[in-house]
Amino acid sequence: MTDYTAWPVIGRGAERTCYLNPADKTRLVKISPRKNAKQTLREIKYFRFLIRRGIPFDHIPKFYGEISGDDFIGFEQEFISGDDPRHDSIPETLEQYLRHLSSQEDIQKLRNALEKLKTYLLRYNIIPCDLLPDNIVVKHGTTGPKLILIDGLGGTELIPASNYFKVLGNRKILRKWEKFSKKLSARLQQLNL
């Protein structure tokens, strides 16, 4: 059995730890203790649901399957690496990216990237449960940043009707986006650019 805990830690949250696969640095595992795996179990179920629906993984990491042991449960997914081609770097979160904005052009490129992420979520009815700047990473491209939601996916309802009915899902996405957008707008105004 693979000892995932011997792999390099690349992130840690309240419930789980993320480990980079040393043999394939395009993949990582997210592991929770069995007794505290609510978020992990929800996301495994949600990723399987998205795969069954044939959703493209354009703005979320690819899901490769569940892993488990006697005292843990988790899943393997794509590692969205940072933009330094010399080594496998941890990607910059949107929270970190905001600190480096230095012009109106940067802000406009960010707004374009945010609109693309929002359009993707609405088009494919992908429900975020935690739409936070720390759950979004930034990939830099020639035309500007690309935003990828790496954590906090799937509705938290007992009966997730928003997953199955796009009109309900889109309402939920728009409510979460509005809340997220207000906080982000306040941050951007503080930059005085």
N, CA, C and O of each residue as an XYZ file, in Angstrom:
772
protein
N       0.842     -1.184      0.000
C       0.000      0.000      0.000
C       0.889      1.249      0.000
O       1.914      1.297      0.680
N       0.484      2.236     -0.759
C       1.259      3.473     -0.879
C       1.179      4.288      0.407
O       0.098      4.467      0.967
N       2.311      4.775      0.868
C       2.342      5.665      2.032
C       2.333      7.104      1.525
O       3.383      7.710      1.313
N       1.120      7.640      1.334
C       0.970      8.997      0.808
C       1.577     10.031      1.744
O       2.033     11.081      1.292
N       1.588      9.750      3.026
C       2.101     10.721      4.000
C       3.614     10.924      3.873
O       4.162     11.857      4.461
N       4.289     10.062      3.114
C       5.723     10.243      2.867
C       5.963     11.189      1.684
O       7.092     11.618      1.446
N       4.893     11.510      0.945
C       5.006     12.423     -0.184
C       5.131     13.857      0.328
O       4.728     14.134      1.458
N       5.674     14.771     -0.467
C       5.796     16.174     -0.043
C       4.418     16.827      0.190
O       3.522     16.728     -0.648
N       4.275     17.484      1.330
C       3.040     18.213      1.643
C       3.051     19.526      0.857
O       4.024     20.279      0.909
N       1.964     19.793      0.132
C       1.886     21.051     -0.618
C       0.739     21.935     -0.142
O       0.565     23.050     -0.633
N      -0.032     21.444      0.801
C      -1.122     22.246      1.349
C      -1.792     21.520      2.491
O      -1.804     20.291      2.561
N      -2.353     22.320      3.387
C      -3.027     21.746      4.550
C      -4.214     22.635      4.894
O      -4.095     23.859      4.941
N      -5.354     22.010      5.134
C      -6.548     22.737      5.524
C      -7.082     22.213      6.841
O      -6.419     21.437      7.530
N      -8.271     22.638      7.183
C      -8.879     22.241      8.449
C      -9.160     20.740      8.485
O      -9.025     20.103      9.530
N      -9.553     20.178      7.334
C      -9.940     18.770      7.299
C      -8.902     17.860      6.659
O      -8.772     16.700      7.051
N      -8.167     18.369      5.683
C      -7.322     17.447      4.925
C      -5.963     18.037      4.576
O      -5.711     19.235      4.712
N      -5.097     17.131      4.117
C      -3.747     17.494      3.711
C      -3.566     17.086      2.255
O      -4.073     16.051      1.821
N      -2.841     17.907      1.510
C      -2.557     17.633      0.100
C      -1.094     17.227     -0.047
O      -0.197     17.882      0.482
N      -0.872     16.138     -0.774
C       0.468     15.607     -0.994
C       0.722     15.510     -2.499
O      -0.133     15.041     -3.250
N       1.903     15.957     -2.933
C       2.294     15.884     -4.333
C       2.899     14.513     -4.625
O       3.745     14.025     -3.877
N       2.457     13.902     -5.714
C       2.982     12.607     -6.124
C       4.417     12.790     -6.627
O       4.617     13.454     -7.644
N       5.413     12.229     -5.955
C       6.805     12.433     -6.382
C       7.130     11.737     -7.704
O       8.069     12.140     -8.390
N       6.377     10.707     -8.071
C       6.621      9.978     -9.317
C       5.901     10.608    -10.509
O       6.292     10.391    -11.656
N       4.854     11.385    -10.242
C       4.090     12.052    -11.299
C       3.650     13.407    -10.759
O       2.605     13.527    -10.120
N       4.455     14.415    -11.022
C       4.220     15.727    -10.425
C       3.081     16.503    -11.078
O       2.926     17.701    -10.843
N       2.286     15.818    -11.897
C       1.065     16.431    -12.424
C      -0.145     15.993    -11.600
O      -1.282     16.354    -11.904
N       0.119     15.202    -10.544
C      -0.967     14.672     -9.713
C      -0.694     14.904     -8.237
O       0.451     14.995     -7.794
N      -1.782     14.994     -7.499
C      -1.691     15.106     -6.041
C      -2.791     14.272     -5.423
O      -3.710     13.823     -6.109
N      -2.688     14.069     -4.119
C      -3.779     13.438     -3.375
C      -4.207     14.377     -2.257
O      -3.387     15.085     -1.672
N      -5.502     14.371     -1.972
C      -6.064     15.097     -0.843
C      -6.600     14.040      0.106
O      -7.451     13.233     -0.270
N      -6.100     14.045      1.344
C      -6.423     12.984      2.302
C      -7.009     13.569      3.574
O      -6.514     14.561      4.109
N      -8.082     12.929      4.051
C      -8.722     13.289      5.317
C      -8.733     12.088      6.240
O      -8.820     10.952      5.774
N      -8.647     12.318      7.547
C      -8.875     11.201      8.467
C     -10.318     10.716      8.300
O     -11.215     11.534      8.096
N     -10.555      9.438      8.378
C     -11.914      8.898      8.188
C     -12.937      9.566      9.106
O     -14.084      9.791      8.717
N     -12.504      9.880     10.334
C     -13.452     10.450     11.298
C     -13.787     11.917     11.000
O     -14.687     12.481     11.622
N     -13.065     12.544     10.045
C     -13.303     13.945      9.709
C     -13.182     14.126      8.196
O     -12.326     14.866      7.711
N     -14.056     13.434      7.461
C     -13.930     13.415      5.999
C     -15.176     13.906      5.273
O     -15.389     13.550      4.114
N     -15.987     14.701      5.917
C     -17.247     15.150      5.317
C     -17.026     15.859      3.975
O     -17.682     15.532      2.986
N     -16.107     16.824      3.939
C     -15.846     17.580      2.713
C     -15.269     16.668      1.625
O     -15.661     16.762      0.462
N     -14.360     15.805      1.996
C     -13.739     14.900      1.032
C     -14.774     13.963      0.419
O     -14.791     13.770     -0.797
N     -15.629     13.385      1.242
C     -16.671     12.484      0.733
C     -17.629     13.226     -0.198
O     -18.039     12.691     -1.228
N     -17.983     14.457      0.166
C     -18.872     15.260     -0.683
C     -18.211     15.536     -2.034
O     -18.857     15.425     -3.076
N     -16.923     15.894     -2.017
C     -16.244     16.216     -3.271
C     -16.046     14.976     -4.142
O     -16.167     15.069     -5.363
N     -15.748     13.827     -3.555
C     -15.626     12.593     -4.335
C     -16.936     12.317     -5.065
O     -16.940     12.034     -6.263
N     -18.021     12.400     -4.352
C     -19.343     12.172     -4.943
C     -19.621     13.189     -6.053
O     -20.149     12.842     -7.109
N     -19.260     14.437     -5.799
C     -19.525     15.492     -6.784
C     -18.659     15.318     -8.031
O     -19.158     15.481     -9.145
N     -17.372     14.991     -7.871
C     -16.517     14.766     -9.032
C     -17.053     13.610     -9.885
O     -17.060     13.699    -11.112
N     -17.493     12.548     -9.250
C     -18.068     11.421    -10.004
C     -19.304     11.867    -10.782
O     -19.510     11.466    -11.928
N     -20.117     12.695    -10.146
C     -21.306     13.246    -10.789
C     -20.906     14.060    -12.024
O     -21.514     13.910    -13.084
N     -19.890     14.922    -11.897
C     -19.449     15.745    -13.028
C     -18.915     14.877    -14.165
O     -19.174     15.167    -15.333
N     -18.179     13.828    -13.844
C     -17.660     12.921    -14.868
C     -18.800     12.236    -15.610
O     -18.766     12.134    -16.837
N     -19.808     11.766    -14.881
C     -20.970     11.120    -15.518
C     -21.669     12.075    -16.478
O     -22.193     11.657    -17.511
N     -21.672     13.363    -16.131
C     -22.304     14.371    -16.994
C     -21.413     14.807    -18.148
O     -21.862     15.553    -19.018
N     -20.163     14.362    -18.175
C     -19.256     14.709    -19.270
C     -18.777     16.155    -19.234
O     -18.523     16.756    -20.278
N     -18.657     16.710    -18.037
C     -18.237     18.099    -17.874
C     -16.752     18.239    -18.212
O     -15.941     17.430    -17.761
N     -16.382     19.259    -19.004
C     -14.951     19.484    -19.246
C     -14.295     20.084    -18.006
O     -14.874     20.946    -17.346
N     -13.119     19.637    -17.703
C     -12.394     20.110    -16.519
C     -11.479     21.276    -16.913
O     -10.263     21.212    -16.732
N     -12.077     22.332    -17.449
C     -11.328     23.492    -17.926
C     -10.911     24.440    -16.806
O      -9.822     25.012    -16.849
N     -11.763     24.606    -15.816
C     -11.501     25.546    -14.714
C     -11.553     24.858    -13.348
O     -11.673     25.513    -12.313
N     -11.459     23.537    -13.365
C     -11.336     22.739    -12.139
C     -10.331     21.621    -12.434
O     -10.176     21.222    -13.589
N      -9.648     21.111    -11.401
C      -8.661     20.048    -11.641
C      -9.336     18.729    -12.030
O     -10.428     18.411    -11.560
N      -8.666     17.978    -12.891
C      -9.170     16.652    -13.270
C      -9.169     15.740    -12.045
O      -8.304     15.833    -11.174
N     -10.156     14.866    -12.008
C     -10.331     13.902    -10.914
C      -9.915     12.525    -11.422
O     -10.356     12.085    -12.484
N      -9.050     11.840    -10.641
C      -8.553     10.535    -11.063
C      -9.060      9.374    -10.214
O      -8.789      8.217    -10.538
N      -9.784      9.653     -9.145
C     -10.357      8.562     -8.382
C     -10.118      8.650     -6.888
O      -9.316      9.446     -6.399
N     -10.844      7.803     -6.190
C     -10.804      7.739     -4.728
C      -9.638      6.881     -4.266
O      -9.245      5.927     -4.937
N      -9.091      7.236     -3.108
C      -8.083      6.406     -2.442
C      -8.532      6.239     -0.992
O      -9.229      7.093     -0.445
N      -8.127      5.140     -0.385
C      -8.502      4.953      1.014
C      -7.567      3.977      1.701
O      -6.877      3.179      1.067
N      -7.571      4.072      3.014
C      -6.813      3.176      3.869
C      -7.624      2.935      5.125
O      -8.776      3.360      5.212
N      -7.041      2.261      6.094
C      -7.769      1.953      7.322
C      -8.243      3.204      8.051
O      -9.354      3.234      8.580
N      -7.413      4.223      8.078
C      -7.758      5.410      8.871
C      -7.893      6.689      8.049
O      -7.988      7.774      8.623
N      -7.904      6.587      6.703
C      -8.040      7.787      5.886
C      -8.871      7.515      4.646
O      -9.063      6.371      4.232
N      -9.355      8.601      4.070
C     -10.030      8.561      2.777
C      -9.601      9.807      2.020
O      -9.352     10.854      2.617
N      -9.519      9.688      0.720
C      -9.110     10.835     -0.075
C      -9.329     10.583     -1.545
O     -10.014      9.641     -1.941
N      -8.732     11.447     -2.347
C      -8.828     11.268     -3.789
C      -7.594     11.845     -4.471
O      -6.877     12.689     -3.935
N      -7.390     11.335     -5.692
C      -6.284     11.805     -6.515
C      -6.849     12.742     -7.567
O      -7.897     12.478     -8.156
N      -6.131     13.853     -7.798
C      -6.562     14.780     -8.831
C      -5.355     15.466     -9.460
O      -4.221     15.310     -9.010
N      -5.627     16.215    -10.493
C      -4.597     16.967    -11.196
C      -3.981     18.015    -10.281
O      -4.686     18.691     -9.532
N      -2.665     18.144    -10.348
C      -1.973     19.215     -9.641
C      -1.819     20.376    -10.609
O      -1.164     20.250    -11.643
N      -2.419     21.494    -10.273
C      -2.285     22.712    -11.077
C      -1.019     23.397    -10.580
O      -1.018     24.031     -9.525
N       0.053     23.263    -11.346
C       1.333     23.796    -10.881
C       1.439     25.287    -11.150
O       0.666     25.862    -11.917
N       2.409     25.889    -10.502
C       2.690     27.299    -10.717
C       3.300     27.510    -12.084
O       3.465     26.563    -12.853
N       3.633     28.743    -12.385
C       4.092     29.097    -13.726
C       5.604     29.082    -13.916
O       6.086     29.449    -14.988
N       6.352     28.673    -12.920
C       7.800     28.618    -13.059
C       8.167     27.293    -13.713
O       8.063     26.251    -13.065
N       8.599     27.298    -14.992
C       8.867     26.039    -15.698
C      10.109     25.304    -15.198
O      10.326     24.148    -15.563
N      10.926     25.954    -14.371
C      12.164     25.325    -13.898
C      11.908     24.269    -12.830
O      12.719     23.363    -12.638
N      10.783     24.388    -12.140
C      10.466     23.373    -11.126
C       8.964     23.337    -10.893
O       8.227     24.211    -11.350
N       8.530     22.324    -10.182
C       7.105     22.152     -9.890
C       6.746     23.067     -8.733
O       6.941     22.722     -7.567
N       6.228     24.218     -9.063
C       5.953     25.202     -8.027
C       4.482     25.190     -7.624
O       3.604     24.781     -8.383
N       4.255     25.650     -6.412
C       2.891     25.793     -5.913
C       2.274     26.984     -6.639
O       2.904     28.038     -6.724
N       1.075     26.844     -7.156
C       0.474     27.954     -7.893
C       0.089     29.111     -6.969
O      -0.151     28.926     -5.776
N       0.039     30.280     -7.543
C      -0.366     31.475     -6.815
C      -1.891     31.464     -6.673
O      -2.607     31.255     -7.652
N      -2.380     31.688     -5.461
C      -3.829     31.788     -5.271
C      -4.298     33.156     -5.732
O      -3.502     34.082     -5.884
N      -5.590     33.269     -5.950
C      -6.151     34.571     -6.309
C      -5.870     35.585     -5.203
O      -5.615     36.756     -5.484
N      -5.916     35.144     -3.962
C      -5.607     36.017     -2.822
C      -4.199     36.600     -2.971
O      -4.002     37.800     -2.780
N      -3.237     35.769     -3.305
C      -1.853     36.226     -3.496
C      -1.728     37.100     -4.744
O      -1.009     38.100     -4.734
N      -2.412     36.731     -5.796
C      -2.361     37.462     -7.061
C      -2.842     38.903     -6.888
O      -2.292     39.823     -7.492
N      -3.856     39.090     -6.071
C      -4.406     40.438     -5.864
C      -3.339     41.403     -5.339
O      -3.379     42.596     -5.642
N      -2.406     40.902     -4.570
C      -1.355     41.743     -3.981
C      -0.380     42.277     -5.023
O       0.334     43.245     -4.762
N      -0.343     41.653     -6.208
C       0.633     42.026     -7.229
C       0.037     42.859     -8.356
O       0.757     43.235     -9.282
N      -1.242     43.154     -8.304
C      -1.848     43.959     -9.357
C      -1.253     45.366     -9.308
O      -1.159     45.972     -8.241
N      -0.853     45.874    -10.466
C      -0.174     47.169    -10.447
C      -0.717     48.179    -11.453
O      -0.209     49.297    -11.543
N      -1.747     47.794    -12.213
C      -2.273     48.737    -13.199
C      -3.746     48.447    -13.490
O      -4.274     47.396    -13.126
N      -4.381     49.388    -14.144
C      -5.766     49.188    -14.584
C      -5.840     48.056    -15.609
O      -6.834     47.333    -15.671
N      -4.785     47.907    -16.409
C      -4.744     46.823    -17.388
C      -4.752     45.463    -16.682
O      -5.439     44.539    -17.118
N      -3.986     45.344    -15.589
C      -3.987     44.110    -14.787
C      -5.381     43.815    -14.246
O      -5.848     42.676    -14.282
N      -6.032     44.853    -13.745
C      -7.375     44.682    -13.182
C      -8.354     44.250    -14.270
O      -9.199     43.386    -14.034
N      -8.247     44.840    -15.455
C      -9.150     44.468    -16.552
C      -8.926     43.014    -16.972
O      -9.884     42.294    -17.255
N      -7.671     42.586    -17.013
C      -7.382     41.184    -17.357
C      -7.952     40.242    -16.293
O      -8.460     39.166    -16.611
N      -7.860     40.658    -15.036
C      -8.448     39.851    -13.965
C      -9.962     39.786    -14.121
O     -10.555     38.717    -13.975
N     -10.586     40.910    -14.413
C     -12.050     40.920    -14.609
C     -12.449     39.986    -15.750
O     -13.446     39.271    -15.649
N     -11.681     39.990    -16.822
C     -11.964     39.078    -17.945
C     -11.857     37.620    -17.498
O     -12.693     36.790    -17.856
N     -10.819     37.317    -16.713
C     -10.628     35.950    -16.219
C     -11.766     35.550    -15.273
O     -12.243     34.416    -15.317
N     -12.191     36.470    -14.434
C     -13.314     36.203    -13.527
C     -14.589     35.926    -14.317
O     -15.352     35.023    -13.975
N     -14.817     36.698    -15.368
C     -16.010     36.490    -16.198
C     -15.984     35.117    -16.861
O     -17.018     34.457    -16.965
N     -14.804     34.686    -17.311
C     -14.685     33.354    -17.931
C     -14.975     32.250    -16.907
O     -15.643     31.267    -17.227
N     -14.473     32.412    -15.683
C     -14.745     31.421    -14.642
C     -16.240     31.376    -14.327
O     -16.829     30.299    -14.240
N     -16.834     32.527    -14.161
C     -18.275     32.601    -13.866
C     -19.099     31.959    -14.991
O     -20.026     31.193    -14.727
N     -18.758     32.273    -16.230
C     -19.470     31.703    -17.386
C     -19.357     30.179    -17.393
O     -20.329     29.474    -17.665
N     -18.163     29.686    -17.092
C     -17.930     28.233    -17.036
C     -18.808     27.592    -15.961
O     -19.475     26.591    -16.221
N     -18.810     28.162    -14.758
C     -19.610     27.606    -13.667
C     -21.090     27.572    -14.041
O     -21.771     26.576    -13.797
N     -21.585     28.650    -14.628
C     -23.006     28.729    -14.992
C     -23.333     27.788    -16.158
O     -24.345     27.088    -16.130
N     -22.487     27.777    -17.162
C     -22.753     26.945    -18.346
C     -22.875     25.474    -17.979
O     -23.771     24.779    -18.458
N     -21.970     25.003    -17.125
C     -21.949     23.585    -16.779
C     -22.581     23.299    -15.413
O     -22.523     22.175    -14.914
N     -23.183     24.326    -14.820
C     -23.870     24.186    -13.539
C     -22.960     23.539    -12.489
O     -23.355     22.594    -11.807
N     -21.747     24.061    -12.375
C     -20.780     23.563    -11.399
C     -20.944     24.377    -10.119
O     -20.679     25.579    -10.095
N     -21.381     23.706     -9.061
C     -21.742     24.366     -7.811
C     -20.530     24.483     -6.891
O     -19.977     23.468     -6.469
N     -20.112     25.702     -6.578
C     -19.060     25.863     -5.563
C     -19.700     25.936     -4.181
O     -20.747     26.562     -4.014
N     -19.085     25.309     -3.203
C     -19.602     25.472     -1.837
C     -18.813     26.554     -1.113
O     -19.345     27.230     -0.231
N     -17.546     26.721     -1.482
C     -16.695     27.752     -0.878
C     -16.020     28.543     -1.991
O     -14.945     28.166     -2.458
N     -16.637     29.623     -2.413
C     -16.068     30.462     -3.456
C     -15.232     31.538     -2.774
O     -15.722     32.614     -2.432
N     -13.952     31.212     -2.588
C     -13.035     32.081     -1.854
C     -11.763     32.297     -2.670
O     -11.376     31.418     -3.439
N     -11.101     33.454     -2.519
C      -9.857     33.702     -3.255
C      -8.756     32.675     -2.974
O      -7.892     32.454     -3.823
N      -8.774     32.050     -1.806
C      -7.763     31.029     -1.501
C      -8.080     29.680     -2.145
O      -7.226     28.793     -2.167
N      -9.294     29.515     -2.669
C      -9.680     28.276     -3.337
C      -9.536     28.365     -4.853
O      -9.891     27.433     -5.575
N      -9.016     29.484     -5.325
C      -8.833     29.715     -6.757
C      -7.352     29.977     -7.007
O      -6.731     30.784     -6.315
N      -6.787     29.284     -8.005
C      -5.392     29.545     -8.373
C      -5.352     30.233     -9.727
O      -6.290     30.160    -10.521
N      -4.224     30.906     -9.959
C      -4.046     31.709    -11.166
C      -2.953     31.091    -12.028
O      -1.827     30.888    -11.573
N      -3.298     30.799    -13.270
C      -2.316     30.370    -14.273
C      -2.130     31.556    -15.221
O      -3.106     32.141    -15.690
N      -0.891     31.900    -15.494
C      -0.600     33.036    -16.359
C      -0.465     32.564    -17.797
O       0.195     31.565    -18.081
N      -1.101     33.300    -18.695
C      -1.019     32.994    -20.118
C      -0.670     34.233    -20.907
O      -0.529     35.318    -20.343
N      -0.532     34.078    -22.198
C      -0.154     35.209    -23.042
C      -1.245     36.273    -23.120
O      -0.953     37.451    -23.328
N      -2.495     35.860    -22.953
C      -3.590     36.829    -23.027
C      -4.079     37.284    -21.654
O      -4.986     38.110    -21.554
N      -3.479     36.744    -20.606
C      -3.883     37.129    -19.258
C      -4.041     35.920    -18.368
O      -3.739     34.800    -18.778
N      -4.511     36.134    -17.156
C      -4.636     35.028    -16.208
C      -5.803     34.102    -16.524
O      -6.801     34.508    -17.119
N      -5.652     32.857    -16.113
C      -6.746     31.881    -16.161
C      -6.971     31.432    -14.729
O      -6.016     31.104    -14.024
N      -8.225     31.413    -14.293
C      -8.565     31.066    -12.921
C      -9.089     29.635    -12.860
O      -9.910     29.218    -13.677
N      -8.588     28.889    -11.860
C      -8.996     27.495    -11.689
C      -9.432     27.302    -10.239
O      -8.674     27.572     -9.307
N     -10.660     26.833    -10.067
C     -11.224     26.565     -8.744
C     -10.713     25.203     -8.277
O     -11.118     24.171     -8.812
N      -9.825     25.198     -7.282
C      -9.163     23.950     -6.883
C      -9.756     23.293     -5.641
O      -9.373     22.175     -5.296
N     -10.676     23.962     -4.969
C     -11.218     23.417     -3.724
C     -12.603     24.002     -3.489
O     -12.948     25.057     -4.021
N     -13.393     23.295     -2.681
C     -14.708     23.807     -2.313
C     -15.758     23.608     -3.382
O     -16.453     24.552     -3.758
N     -15.881     22.385     -3.876
C     -16.854     22.085     -4.922
C     -18.004     21.239     -4.388
O     -17.827     20.422     -3.484
N     -19.178     21.448     -4.960
C     -20.350     20.649     -4.620
C     -21.223     21.299     -3.575
O     -20.734     21.910     -2.624
N     -22.511     21.162     -3.761
C     -23.470     21.713     -2.808
C     -23.444     20.968     -1.489
O     -23.047     19.805     -1.422
N     -23.869     21.648     -0.455
C     -23.832     21.062      0.882
C     -25.211     20.601      1.368
O     -25.346     20.144      2.503
N     -26.230     20.719      0.515
C     -27.576     20.335      0.925
C     -27.703     18.814      1.067
O     -26.989     18.049      0.417
N     -28.619     18.404      1.924
C     -28.885     16.979      2.097
C     -29.405     16.380      0.785
O     -28.984     15.299      0.373
N     -30.314     17.092      0.149
C     -30.823     16.697     -1.169
C     -30.362     17.776     -2.149
O     -30.962     18.849     -2.211
N     -29.303     17.504     -2.915
C     -28.694     18.533     -3.759
C     -29.445     18.775     -5.073
O     -28.929     18.482     -6.152
N     -30.654     19.305     -4.975
C     -31.478     19.558     -6.159
C     -30.787     20.497     -7.137
O     -31.009     20.408     -8.345
N     -29.941     21.405     -6.621
C     -29.252     22.357     -7.497
C     -28.283     21.666     -8.459
O     -27.934     22.232     -9.495
N     -27.850     20.457     -8.130
C     -26.987     19.698     -9.041
C     -27.759     19.244    -10.281
O     -27.205     19.187    -11.379
N     -29.021     18.927    -10.099
C     -29.814     18.294    -11.149
C     -30.696     19.262    -11.923
O     -31.067     18.979    -13.061
N     -31.032     20.384    -11.334
C     -31.891     21.367    -11.986
C     -31.094     22.646    -12.199
O     -30.793     23.381    -11.258
N     -30.757     22.894    -13.480
C     -29.857     23.996    -13.804
C     -30.383     25.338    -13.313
O     -29.599     26.185    -12.883
N     -31.672     25.543    -13.368
C     -32.217     26.823    -12.916
C     -31.933     27.034    -11.423
O     -31.621     28.150    -11.008
N     -32.039     25.982    -10.622
C     -31.724     26.073     -9.191
C     -30.216     26.220     -8.982
O     -29.764     27.012     -8.154
N     -29.451     25.446     -9.745
C     -28.000     25.521     -9.634
C     -27.471     26.898    -10.007
O     -26.614     27.452     -9.318
N     -27.989     27.447    -11.104
C     -27.528     28.772    -11.531
C     -27.900     29.849    -10.526
O     -27.133     30.788    -10.317
N     -29.052     29.730     -9.908
C     -29.417     30.694     -8.846
C     -28.419     30.619     -7.694
O     -27.974     31.640     -7.169
N     -28.081     29.407     -7.318
C     -27.134     29.220     -6.225
C     -25.757     29.768     -6.600
O     -25.123     30.457     -5.801
N     -25.297     29.465     -7.807
C     -24.008     29.966     -8.276
C     -24.009     31.493     -8.274
O     -23.049     32.115     -7.819
N     -25.073     32.092     -8.776
C     -25.140     33.561     -8.835
C     -25.153     34.192     -7.443
O     -24.546     35.244     -7.241
N     -25.832     33.566     -6.485
C     -25.822     34.079     -5.105
C     -24.407     34.033     -4.527
O     -23.937     35.002     -3.930
N     -23.746     32.912     -4.709
C     -22.372     32.776     -4.198
C     -21.430     33.733     -4.930
O     -20.539     34.328     -4.323
N     -21.637     33.873     -6.240
C     -20.782     34.764     -7.023
C     -20.973     36.221     -6.587
O     -20.003     36.974     -6.500
N     -22.191     36.609     -6.320
C     -22.474     37.987     -5.884
C     -21.741     38.297     -4.578
O     -21.126     39.354     -4.439
N     -21.810     37.390     -3.647
C     -21.125     37.556     -2.360
C     -19.607     37.631     -2.563
O     -18.941     38.501     -2.002
N     -19.076     36.722     -3.362
C     -17.649     36.683     -3.694
C     -17.229     37.971     -4.404
O     -16.196     38.557     -4.082
N     -18.029     38.399     -5.357
C     -17.726     39.571     -6.158
C     -17.694     40.854     -5.325
O     -16.850     41.721     -5.550
N     -18.595     40.972     -4.380
C     -18.620     42.163     -3.514
C     -17.336     42.266     -2.702
O     -16.745     43.341     -2.599
N     -16.913     41.168     -2.136
C     -15.673     41.167     -1.350
C     -14.467     41.472     -2.235
O     -13.567     42.212     -1.836
N     -14.455     40.901     -3.432
C     -13.356     41.125     -4.356
C     -13.327     42.579     -4.822
O     -12.256     43.178     -4.909
N     -14.484     43.146     -5.120
C     -14.560     44.552     -5.542
C     -14.035     45.482     -4.470
O     -13.344     46.456     -4.770
N     -14.360     45.187     -3.216
C     -13.854     46.013     -2.105
C     -12.336     45.930     -2.037
O     -11.669     46.935     -1.788
N     -11.790     44.751     -2.256
C     -10.333     44.583     -2.263
C      -9.690     45.378     -3.392
O      -8.663     46.028     -3.196
N     -10.304     45.322     -4.586
C      -9.755     46.033     -5.737
C      -9.809     47.552     -5.531
O      -8.902     48.263     -5.963
N     -10.842     48.045     -4.888
C     -10.956     49.484     -4.615
C      -9.858     49.950     -3.663
O      -9.406     51.091     -3.747
N      -9.433     49.080     -2.766
C      -8.371     49.434     -1.824
C      -7.027     49.622     -2.517
O      -6.123     50.240     -1.953
N      -6.884     49.096     -3.737
C      -5.609     49.210     -4.448
C      -5.333     50.616     -4.948
O      -4.179     50.977     -5.179
N      -6.384     51.418     -5.119
C      -6.248     52.803     -5.595
C      -5.494     52.883     -6.921
O      -4.611     53.726     -7.081
N      -5.827     52.033     -7.849
C      -5.162     52.061     -9.169
C      -6.005     52.829    -10.168
O      -5.618     52.963    -11.329
